[in-house]
Amino acid sequence: MPYLELTLPCTEAQESRYQTALDDVGALAVTLMDAHAEAPDEQAIFEPGVGETPLWRELTLTALFPGDAVPELILLALEAFDPGLELGGAQFRSVEDQDWERAWMDQFQPMQFGRRTFIVPWNQELPAAAQIADAAVVRLDPGLAFGTGTHPTTALCLEWLDGLDLAGQRVLDFGCGSGILAIAALKLGASSAVGVDNDPQALTASADNAQRNDVAAQLSVYLPQDEPAQKTYPVVVANILASALDALAPLLASRVQAGGRIALSGILQGQETELLDRYATWFEPLHVSTLEDWVRIDGVRRS
């Protein structure tokens, strides 16, 4: 079934008005994208901090409507709902329906991190490299995955986990997204893991992926306000924005037991200096690893 696609430019400040108006006039789905995705110096956004919804300064909104919708009537309805909307840049086109999950899956191939950690689409065969006795294989559902290992920050964290001896350890994944890091830790031998995220859909994705990987009994997921307080862990990983890592530094440090390890990612090159100073209060030594334009900081909690 074909759809009618409407594309509108707007700013971060205007986004909520446009979103409300599009929902009101019957948009089936609304997608937000960076208006300057091709620009090399555009603001980078990866994963929101707890309680945050960061957006680019200039956006492109794409809304889908039924294929028989009339463009002129949609614009009239938007103008009637909110006369202040700027609709001069509106563009319409007809798009054919397709299996979006399948299109995404075709681009998602098995990936290896470190010596024995593998991320594999749930319906693909294991690659030959993963057919080793101690392979840690994580199967992901692309329909629910917010993190697949394709982003450098996730890759940096997976490589870090792969290099640890996690046998019998408890792991906290703060900003768990798809649960990929917590599940990988369990596959690598951790006895239990806790995932925390401010997005309820992320908790659903984590639970679904844990079930798919037969580790549901070992993974608990919580919204930040619901996480049991005062617990410490020998291993903590936080793959969130640098601004959130800065704001949450005392909290994250308090969750690492003496002698325990922490990994921080979601950090652009150039942002690590302040975070190194910030976390040096609690951790030493601190190491920096880079992949493309992204940084991971890891260290050991002082006794």
C-alpha positions in Angstrom: 0.0 0.0 0.0 1.5 3.4 -1.0 1.7 6.3 1.5 1.8 10.0 1.1 5.0 11.5 2.6 5.1 15.1 3.8 8.5 16.7 4.5 8.8 20.0 6.5 11.8 22.0 7.7 11.7 23.4 11.3 13.8 24.4 14.2 14.4 22.7 17.6 12.2 25.4 19.2 9.3 24.7 16.8 9.4 20.9 16.9 6.8 20.3 19.5 4.3 22.6 17.7 4.8 20.8 14.4 4.6 17.4 16.1 1.4 18.2 17.8 -0.2 19.6 14.7 0.8 16.6 12.5 -0.5 14.2 15.1 -3.8 16.1 15.3 -4.3 16.0 11.5 -3.8 12.3 11.3 -0.2 11.6 10.6 0.5 7.9 10.9 4.1 8.4 11.9 6.5 11.3 12.3 10.3 11.1 12.0 12.8 13.7 13.1 16.1 14.0 11.2 19.1 16.4 11.2 18.5 19.0 8.5 22.2 19.1 7.8 23.0 15.3 7.9 25.5 15.7 5.1 27.4 18.6 6.8 30.6 17.3 8.5 30.6 19.8 11.3 26.9 19.4 12.3 26.0 18.8 15.9 26.4 15.1 16.8 23.8 13.4 18.9 23.9 9.8 19.9 22.0 8.7 23.0 20.0 11.1 25.3 21.0 11.5 28.8 18.6 10.6 31.6 15.6 12.9 31.5 16.9 14.6 28.3 15.5 14.7 24.7 18.3 16.4 22.7 17.5 17.6 19.2 19.4 19.2 16.4 19.1 22.9 16.0 17.6 22.6 12.6 15.3 19.6 11.8 13.5 17.9 8.9 10.2 16.4 9.9 8.9 13.6 7.8 5.2 12.5 8.3 3.4 9.6 6.7 -0.3 9.8 5.7 -2.6 7.3 4.0 -1.9 7.1 0.2 -5.3 8.6 -0.6 -4.8 11.7 1.5 -5.0 15.1 -0.3 -1.9 17.3 0.1 -3.9 20.5 -0.1 -6.3 19.4 2.6 -3.4 18.4 4.9 -1.9 21.8 4.6 -5.2 23.5 5.2 -5.8 21.4 8.3 -2.3 22.2 9.6 -2.9 25.9 9.1 -6.3 25.7 10.8 -4.8 23.9 13.8 -1.9 26.3 14.2 -1.9 29.4 12.0 1.7 30.2 13.1 3.2 27.2 11.4 5.5 28.0 8.4 4.4 25.6 5.6 6.1 27.2 2.6 8.8 24.5 2.6 6.3 21.6 2.6 7.0 18.9 0.1 4.9 15.8 -0.7 5.7 12.6 -2.5 4.2 9.2 -2.8 6.2 6.3 -1.3 5.6 2.6 -1.8 5.2 0.3 1.2 8.0 -2.1 1.9 9.3 -4.4 4.6 11.2 -1.8 6.5 12.6 -4.4 9.0 13.8 -6.5 6.2 15.5 -3.6 4.4 17.3 -2.8 7.7 18.2 -6.4 8.3 19.8 -6.6 4.9 22.4 -4.0 6.1 22.9 -5.6 9.6 25.5 -8.3 9.3 27.2 -10.3 12.0 29.9 -8.4 13.8 32.8 -9.4 16.1 34.2 -7.4 19.0 37.4 -8.4 20.7 38.3 -12.1 20.7 35.0 -13.8 21.3 32.0 -11.4 21.3 29.7 -11.6 18.3 26.5 -9.6 17.6 24.3 -11.5 15.1 20.8 -10.9 13.6 18.4 -13.3 15.2 17.6 -15.1 11.9 21.1 -15.3 10.4 23.5 -18.2 10.6 26.6 -17.9 12.9 29.7 -16.8 11.0 32.5 -19.3 11.0 34.6 -17.2 13.4 31.8 -17.4 16.0 31.8 -21.2 16.0 34.3 -21.5 18.8 33.8 -23.1 22.2 33.7 -19.9 24.3 32.0 -17.6 21.8 29.7 -15.0 23.4 26.9 -14.6 20.8 24.2 -12.0 21.2 21.2 -12.3 18.9 19.3 -9.0 18.3 15.9 -8.3 16.9 16.2 -5.3 14.5 12.5 -4.4 15.2 13.3 -3.5 18.8 17.0 -2.8 18.9 18.2 0.7 19.8 21.8 -0.4 19.8 23.3 -3.0 17.5 27.0 -2.5 17.8 27.2 -0.6 14.6 27.9 2.7 16.4 31.6 3.2 17.5 30.5 4.0 21.1 28.8 0.6 21.4 31.7 -1.1 19.7 34.2 0.5 22.2 32.1 -0.8 25.1 31.7 -4.3 23.7 35.5 -4.6 23.1 36.1 -3.4 26.7 33.7 -6.1 28.1 35.3 -8.7 25.9 38.6 -8.0 27.5 37.4 -8.4 31.1 37.1 -11.6 33.2 33.4 -11.4 33.9 32.9 -14.9 35.3 30.4 -14.6 38.2 30.4 -10.8 38.2 27.4 -8.4 38.5 27.1 -5.7 35.9 25.3 -2.4 35.7 24.4 -1.1 32.2 23.4 2.6 32.7 21.6 3.8 29.6 21.0 0.3 28.4 19.0 1.0 25.1 18.6 -2.4 23.5 20.3 -4.1 26.4 23.2 -5.1 24.1 25.9 -4.4 26.6 24.2 -6.1 29.6 23.3 -9.1 27.5 26.9 -9.3 26.1 28.2 -9.2 29.7 25.9 -12.1 30.6 27.0 -14.1 27.6 30.6 -13.4 28.6 30.0 -15.0 32.0 28.5 -12.4 34.3 26.1 -13.9 36.8 23.6 -11.0 36.7 23.0 -7.6 35.1 20.9 -4.6 35.7 19.8 -2.3 32.9 18.7 1.3 33.5 17.2 3.6 30.9 14.9 6.6 30.9 13.0 5.3 27.9 10.3 2.7 28.7 10.6 1.4 25.1 14.3 0.7 25.7 13.4 -1.4 28.7 10.9 -3.3 26.6 13.6 -3.9 23.9 16.2 -5.0 26.6 13.7 -7.5 28.1 12.7 -8.8 24.6 16.4 -9.2 23.6 17.2 -10.9 26.9 14.4 -13.4 26.4 15.7 -14.1 22.8 19.2 -14.7 24.2 18.0 -17.0 27.1 19.2 -14.6 29.8 16.0 -13.0 30.9 16.2 -14.5 34.4 19.6 -12.8 34.9 18.7 -9.3 33.6 16.6 -6.8 35.5 15.6 -3.5 33.9 14.5 -0.3 35.6 13.6 3.3 34.9 16.1 5.5 36.8 13.7 6.4 39.6 12.8 2.7 40.1 16.3 1.3 40.3 17.1 -0.2 43.8 19.2 2.3 45.6 22.6 1.9 47.3 23.7 -1.1 45.3 27.3 -1.3 44.0 28.7 -3.4 41.2 32.1 -4.7 40.3 31.5 -3.6 36.6 29.6 -0.5 35.4 29.2 0.6 31.8 27.5 3.9 30.8 27.1 4.6 27.1 25.3 8.0 27.1 26.0 11.6 26.2 29.1 13.3 27.6 26.9 16.0 29.3 25.0 13.3 31.1 28.3 11.5 32.1 29.4 14.8 33.6 26.1 15.5 35.5 25.8 11.9 36.7 29.5 11.4 37.7 28.8 11.2 41.5 25.9 8.8 41.0 27.9 6.5 38.6 31.0 6.6 40.8 28.9 5.6 43.8 27.6 2.5 41.9 31.1 1.1 41.4 32.4 -1.0 44.3 36.0 -0.4 45.6 38.4 -2.0 43.1 35.6 -2.3 40.5 35.8 -1.1 36.9 33.8 1.5 34.9 33.6 2.3 31.2 32.2 5.6 29.9 31.3 6.2 26.3 29.2 8.4 24.1 32.0 10.9 24.2 33.2 12.8 21.2 36.9 13.5 20.7 37.6 16.8 22.5 35.1 16.1 25.3 37.3 13.6 27.2 39.6 16.1 28.9 37.0 17.5 31.3 35.6 14.0 32.0 39.0 12.7 32.8 39.4 15.5 35.4 35.9 14.9 36.7 36.2 11.1 37.2 39.8 11.3 38.5 38.2 12.1 41.9 37.2 8.5 42.2 39.1 6.4 39.6 42.7 5.6 38.8 44.2 4.9 36.5 42.0 6.2 33.7 42.6 5.1 30.1 41.3 6.6 26.9 40.5 4.5 23.8 39.2 6.0 20.5 37.3 4.7 17.5 36.6 7.1 14.6 35.5 10.3 16.3 34.4 8.7 19.5 36.1 8.0 22.9 35.8 5.5 25.7 37.2 6.2 29.2 37.7 3.4 31.6 39.2 3.1 35.0 39.3 1.4 38.4 37.5 2.6 41.5 39.8 3.6 44.4 39.6 1.5 47.5 
